[in-house]
């Protein structure tokens, strides 16, 4: 009986170790994706600013207005 309990505890410890490792791996992926999203958001903002500036230079006097839902 004691042997059976030890085997179950060993299996639980092994499963917990694997689960912890998986959680750590997933956390690393989420952190990297967050950094990538931040970089892409900044790049998109910079490109949007550049396009707006180009539009102002191409069409002087023309105001670029944002749609009402902004």
Secondary structure as UniProt FT lines:
FT   HELIX           2..58
FT   TURN            60..61
FT   TURN            68..69
//
